[in-house]
Amino acid sequence: MTRVRAYVGLGSNLADPLNQLASAIVELARMPATTLIAQSPFYRSLPVGPPDQPDFINGAVCLQTGLDAHRLLDQLQAIERLHQRRRDSRWGPRTLDLDLLLFGDQTISDARLTVPHRELVNRDFVLQPLLDLEPSLVLPDSRALAELRRCCPDNQLQRLS
């Protein structure tokens, strides 16, 4: 079985966000054919989208997985459902958001999945946790995440202790 290094972004701003993320990381580590390699620190950031919602808590994990990208996405969405994730509005408040950010050096674009995640380069709350995991990380098109982070809009990111 071929194993791929995958990076998943985590976010929450409802129902005790820190606990939501901590619980999700335990569930990610229990996925079939998957090993949790590392987790980033958590960060607080302003919400993207409707301003009348709580700040988000975000982080990222690195996984080694034997699942293909779509099966991994299915597992991520199942974990979101366990956390009562609702998809009422785009960029609205949520109990848990799990985004497949990178899947090896693959580029995927279909009706269900876009990898690298389409908003990755515009989100400091995604880029910084990824850089915490792997400072020399590059996208499949060879762009360095460290350079993208320097050019990224500021979302008032605050590392949590």
NUSEMI-892436 format. One record per residue (C-alpha): chain; residue number from 1; x, y negated, z; residue in one letter. Coordinates in steps of 0.5 Angstrom, whole numbers. Layout:
N
KOLNU mol seq     x     y     z type
KOLNU   A NUM     X     Y     Z    A
...
//
This chain:
161
KOLNU mol seq     x     y     z type
KOLNU   A   1     0     0     0    M
KOLNU   A   2     3    -7    -2    T
KOLNU   A   3     3   -12     4    R
KOLNU   A   4     2   -19     3    V
KOLNU   A   5     4   -25     7    R
KOLNU   A   6    -3   -29     8    A
KOLNU   A   7    -4   -36    11    Y
KOLNU   A   8   -11   -38    14    V
KOLNU   A   9   -13   -44    17    G
KOLNU   A  10   -17   -45    23    L
KOLNU   A  11   -22   -50    25    G
KOLNU   A  12   -28   -52    30    S
KOLNU   A  13   -31   -57    33    N
KOLNU   A  14   -37   -54    36    L
KOLNU   A  15   -39   -50    42    A
KOLNU   A  16   -32   -50    46    D
KOLNU   A  17   -27   -51    40    P
KOLNU   A  18   -21   -48    43    L
KOLNU   A  19   -24   -42    46    N
KOLNU   A  20   -27   -41    39    Q
KOLNU   A  21   -20   -41    36    L
KOLNU   A  22   -17   -37    41    A
KOLNU   A  23   -22   -32    40    S
KOLNU   A  24   -22   -32    33    A
KOLNU   A  25   -14   -30    33    I
KOLNU   A  26   -16   -24    37    V
KOLNU   A  27   -21   -22    32    E
KOLNU   A  28   -16   -24    26    L
KOLNU   A  29   -11   -19    29    A
KOLNU   A  30   -16   -13    29    R
KOLNU   A  31   -17   -14    22    M
KOLNU   A  32   -16    -7    18    P
KOLNU   A  33    -9    -6    15    A
KOLNU   A  34    -7   -13    18    T
KOLNU   A  35    -2   -15    23    T
KOLNU   A  36    -2   -22    26    L
KOLNU   A  37     5   -25    25    I
KOLNU   A  38     5   -32    28    A
KOLNU   A  39     0   -37    30    Q
KOLNU   A  40     1   -45    30    S
KOLNU   A  41     0   -50    36    P
KOLNU   A  42    -7   -53    36    F
KOLNU   A  43    -8   -60    34    Y
KOLNU   A  44   -14   -65    35    R
KOLNU   A  45   -16   -69    29    S
KOLNU   A  46   -22   -73    26    L
KOLNU   A  47   -27   -70    22    P
KOLNU   A  48   -27   -70    15    V
KOLNU   A  49   -34   -72    12    G
KOLNU   A  50   -40   -74    16    P
KOLNU   A  51   -37   -79    22    P
KOLNU   A  52   -42   -77    27    D
KOLNU   A  53   -39   -71    29    Q
KOLNU   A  54   -34   -69    34    P
KOLNU   A  55   -26   -68    33    D
KOLNU   A  56   -24   -62    30    F
KOLNU   A  57   -19   -57    33    I
KOLNU   A  58   -15   -54    28    N
KOLNU   A  59    -9   -49    27    G
KOLNU   A  60    -6   -43    23    A
KOLNU   A  61    -4   -36    23    V
KOLNU   A  62     1   -32    19    C
KOLNU   A  63    -2   -25    17    L
KOLNU   A  64     1   -19    14    Q
KOLNU   A  65    -4   -15    10    T
KOLNU   A  66    -6   -10     6    G
KOLNU   A  67   -12   -12     4    L
KOLNU   A  68   -13   -16    -3    D
KOLNU   A  69   -15   -23    -3    A
KOLNU   A  70   -23   -22    -4    H
KOLNU   A  71   -23   -17     2    R
KOLNU   A  72   -19   -21     6    L
KOLNU   A  73   -24   -27     5    L
KOLNU   A  74   -30   -22     7    D
KOLNU   A  75   -27   -21    13    Q
KOLNU   A  76   -26   -28    15    L
KOLNU   A  77   -33   -29    13    Q
KOLNU   A  78   -35   -24    18    A
KOLNU   A  79   -31   -27    23    I
KOLNU   A  80   -34   -33    22    E
KOLNU   A  81   -41   -30    22    R
KOLNU   A  82   -40   -27    29    L
KOLNU   A  83   -38   -34    31    H
KOLNU   A  84   -45   -36    29    Q
KOLNU   A  85   -42   -41    23    R
KOLNU   A  86   -48   -44    19    R
KOLNU   A  87   -47   -47    13    R
KOLNU   A  88   -52   -53    13    D
KOLNU   A  89   -48   -59    10    S
KOLNU   A  90   -41   -59     7    R
KOLNU   A  91   -36   -62    12    W
KOLNU   A  92   -41   -62    17    G
KOLNU   A  93   -40   -59    24    P
KOLNU   A  94   -38   -52    25    R
KOLNU   A  95   -37   -47    31    T
KOLNU   A  96   -31   -44    26    L
KOLNU   A  97   -28   -45    20    D
KOLNU   A  98   -23   -40    17    L
KOLNU   A  99   -20   -42    10    D
KOLNU   A 100   -15   -37     6    L
KOLNU   A 101   -10   -42     5    L
KOLNU   A 102    -4   -38     1    L
KOLNU   A 103    -4   -31    -1    F
KOLNU   A 104     3   -29    -2    G
KOLNU   A 105     5   -33    -9    D
KOLNU   A 106    -1   -32   -12    Q
KOLNU   A 107    -6   -37   -15    T
KOLNU   A 108   -13   -35   -15    I
KOLNU   A 109   -19   -39   -18    S
KOLNU   A 110   -26   -36   -19    D
KOLNU   A 111   -33   -37   -17    A
KOLNU   A 112   -31   -34    -9    R
KOLNU   A 113   -24   -36    -8    L
KOLNU   A 114   -19   -41   -10    T
KOLNU   A 115   -12   -40    -7    V
KOLNU   A 116    -8   -44    -6    P
KOLNU   A 117   -14   -48    -2    H
KOLNU   A 118   -16   -54    -6    R
KOLNU   A 119   -16   -59    -1    E
KOLNU   A 120    -9   -56     3    L
KOLNU   A 121    -5   -62     0    V
KOLNU   A 122   -10   -67     2    N
KOLNU   A 123   -10   -65    10    R
KOLNU   A 124    -5   -66    15    D
KOLNU   A 125    -9   -62    20    F
KOLNU   A 126    -8   -56    15    V
KOLNU   A 127     0   -58    13    L
KOLNU   A 128     2   -59    19    Q
KOLNU   A 129     0   -52    22    P
KOLNU   A 130     3   -49    16    L
KOLNU   A 131    10   -52    17    L
KOLNU   A 132    10   -50    24    D
KOLNU   A 133     9   -43    22    L
KOLNU   A 134    14   -44    16    E
KOLNU   A 135    18   -50    15    P
KOLNU   A 136    21   -48     8    S
KOLNU   A 137    14   -46     6    L
KOLNU   A 138    13   -48    -2    V
KOLNU   A 139     6   -47    -6    L
KOLNU   A 140     6   -42   -12    P
KOLNU   A 141     8   -48   -16    D
KOLNU   A 142    14   -49   -12    S
KOLNU   A 143    12   -56    -9    R
KOLNU   A 144    15   -56    -2    A
KOLNU   A 145    10   -57     4    L
KOLNU   A 146    14   -61     8    A
KOLNU   A 147    14   -66     2    E
KOLNU   A 148     7   -66     1    L
KOLNU   A 149     6   -67     9    R
KOLNU   A 150    10   -74     8    R
KOLNU   A 151     5   -76     3    C
KOLNU   A 152    -1   -74     6    C
KOLNU   A 153    -7   -78     9    P
KOLNU   A 154    -6   -79    16    D
KOLNU   A 155   -12   -76    20    N
KOLNU   A 156   -10   -78    27    Q
KOLNU   A 157    -7   -71    28    L
KOLNU   A 158    -5   -70    35    Q
KOLNU   A 159    -2   -64    38    R
KOLNU   A 160    -5   -60    44    L
KOLNU   A 161    -1   -58    49    S
//
